[in-house]
């Protein structure tokens, strides 16, 4: 788990690739490739050496783009009104946009969930009774009684490049890095 995320400025971008072509008549044709992934840019505040070194070592341990790690968004990875023990109520096939799940409390629209054993993170688009609409569509089937992670939802990421720099000015070091979700 990357350190000090709760102190950082975290920007999440939804990259949902499409192919766009034009017909002979000039009509625009767009096709979604169903390969959505989250891209995350993190800028940590200026740290003194002792704290900065912990972060630098964690980022260097990712060996550029070769090792993945987890990021927990400081806000959207938590559902304040949801208690533990959420689970899938009915087996749902890949490609579905809504799912039947049960648990204590309620889920927060716009926040993230992840299914146990899956690497993909989904956004809650709406929640009514036991039906939750998600974005993007399910990548893999989920099975009845499968656990749903609603608190400290980890987004498994890799760095987007092999180089990283640590800018030092006086006793303070500035660190920023970009990541993409591992699918």
C-alpha positions in Angstrom: 0.0 0.0 0.0 1.5 3.3 -1.0 2.0 5.5 2.0 0.5 8.9 2.9 -2.3 8.8 0.3 -4.7 10.4 2.8 -2.4 13.5 2.7 -2.0 13.7 -1.0 -3.9 15.4 -3.8 -5.4 12.5 -5.8 -6.9 13.0 -9.3 -8.8 10.1 -10.8 -9.6 10.0 -14.5 -11.9 7.5 -16.2 -10.3 6.4 -19.5 -13.1 4.7 -21.5 -11.6 4.2 -25.0 -13.8 4.3 -28.1 -13.1 3.9 -31.8 -14.6 6.7 -33.9 -15.0 6.5 -37.7 -17.0 8.3 -40.3 -19.2 6.7 -42.9 -19.1 7.6 -46.5 -22.0 9.9 -45.9 -20.1 11.7 -43.1 -22.1 10.2 -40.2 -20.0 9.7 -37.1 -19.9 6.1 -35.8 -18.6 5.5 -32.2 -18.0 2.1 -30.7 -17.1 1.6 -27.0 -14.2 -0.9 -26.6 -15.3 -2.0 -23.1 -11.8 -1.4 -21.7 -12.4 1.3 -19.2 -9.7 1.8 -16.6 -9.0 4.3 -13.9 -5.9 6.6 -14.2 -4.6 8.2 -11.0 -2.3 11.2 -10.6 -1.0 11.7 -7.1 0.8 14.7 -5.7 2.1 14.5 -2.2 2.6 17.7 -0.2 6.2 18.9 0.5 7.7 16.5 3.0 10.8 16.7 5.2 13.5 14.1 4.4 12.5 11.4 6.9 8.9 11.2 5.6 9.9 11.7 1.9 12.3 8.8 2.0 9.6 6.3 3.0 7.5 7.4 0.0 10.5 7.4 -2.4 11.5 3.9 -1.4 7.9 2.7 -1.9 7.7 4.2 -5.4 11.2 2.9 -6.3 10.2 -0.6 -5.1 7.5 -0.6 -7.9 10.5 -0.9 -10.3 9.0 1.5 -12.9 6.0 -0.2 -14.5 6.9 -3.8 -13.5 5.4 -4.1 -10.0 1.8 -3.2 -9.0 0.6 -1.8 -5.6 -2.7 -0.7 -4.1 -4.0 2.8 -3.8 -7.0 3.6 -1.6 -8.6 6.8 -2.5 -8.9 8.9 0.7 -12.6 9.7 0.0 -14.3 7.6 -2.7 -13.0 4.3 -1.3 -15.3 4.5 1.7 -19.1 4.3 2.0 -19.8 6.2 5.3 -23.3 4.6 5.7 -22.3 1.1 4.7 -21.4 -1.5 7.3 -19.4 -4.7 6.7 -20.5 -7.9 5.2 -21.8 -6.8 1.8 -22.2 -9.7 -0.7 -23.6 -10.5 -4.1 -27.2 -11.7 -3.8 -27.6 -13.3 -7.3 -25.0 -14.6 -9.7 -24.6 -12.0 -12.5 -22.8 -12.5 -15.8 -20.1 -10.3 -17.3 -21.5 -7.3 -19.2 -24.2 -6.5 -16.7 -24.6 -2.9 -15.6 -26.6 -3.6 -12.4 -26.2 -6.2 -9.7 -28.1 -7.5 -6.7 -26.1 -7.1 -3.5 -27.0 -7.0 0.1 -25.4 -5.6 3.2 -25.9 -3.3 6.2 -26.5 0.4 5.6 -26.3 2.0 2.2 -23.8 2.6 -0.5 -22.8 6.1 -1.6 -23.4 7.1 -5.2 -20.2 8.0 -7.0 -18.0 6.0 -4.7 -16.2 2.7 -5.5 -16.7 -1.0 -4.8 -14.7 -4.1 -5.7 -15.7 -7.7 -5.8 -13.5 -10.2 -3.8 -11.1 -11.9 -6.1 -11.5 -9.3 -8.9 -8.9 -6.6 -9.8 -11.4 -4.2 -11.4 -12.9 -1.4 -9.4 -16.4 -0.1 -10.2 -18.2 3.2 -9.5 -21.7 3.0 -7.8 -24.0 4.9 -10.3 -27.2 4.4 -8.3 -28.4 2.2 -5.5 -32.0 1.3 -4.8 -33.2 -1.5 -2.5 -30.8 -4.3 -3.3 -30.0 -3.2 -6.9 -26.8 -1.3 -7.6 -26.0 0.1 -11.0 -22.3 0.2 -11.7 -19.8 1.7 -14.1 -18.2 0.2 -16.1 -20.1 -3.0 -17.0 -19.0 -6.1 -15.2 -15.8 -7.5 -16.6 -16.2 -10.9 -15.1 -19.2 -12.8 -13.7 -19.8 -12.5 -10.0 -21.4 -15.3 -8.0 -24.0 -15.4 -5.2 -22.5 -14.9 -1.7 -19.3 -13.4 -3.2 -18.0 -10.6 -0.9 -18.2 -7.0 -2.0 -15.5 -4.6 -0.7 -17.1 -1.3 0.4 -14.6 0.1 2.8 -10.9 0.9 2.0 -11.5 -0.2 -1.6 -8.1 -0.9 -3.1 -7.3 0.1 -6.6 -4.5 -2.1 -7.9 -2.2 0.1 -10.0 1.1 0.2 -11.8 3.1 3.4 -12.5 2.6 4.8 -16.0 6.2 5.3 -16.7 9.6 4.0 -15.6 11.2 7.3 -14.6 10.3 9.3 -11.5 11.9 12.4 -10.1 12.1 13.7 -6.5 12.3 17.5 -6.5 14.1 18.9 -3.4 14.2 22.5 -2.4 15.9 23.2 0.9 14.8 20.6 3.5 11.5 19.8 1.6 10.9 17.2 -1.2 8.0 17.2 -3.6 6.9 13.9 -5.0 4.3 13.1 -7.7 3.5 10.1 -9.7 1.0 8.8 -12.2 -0.6 5.3 -12.1 -3.1 3.3 -14.1 -5.4 0.5 -12.9 -4.2 -3.0 -13.5 -6.8 -5.1 -15.3 
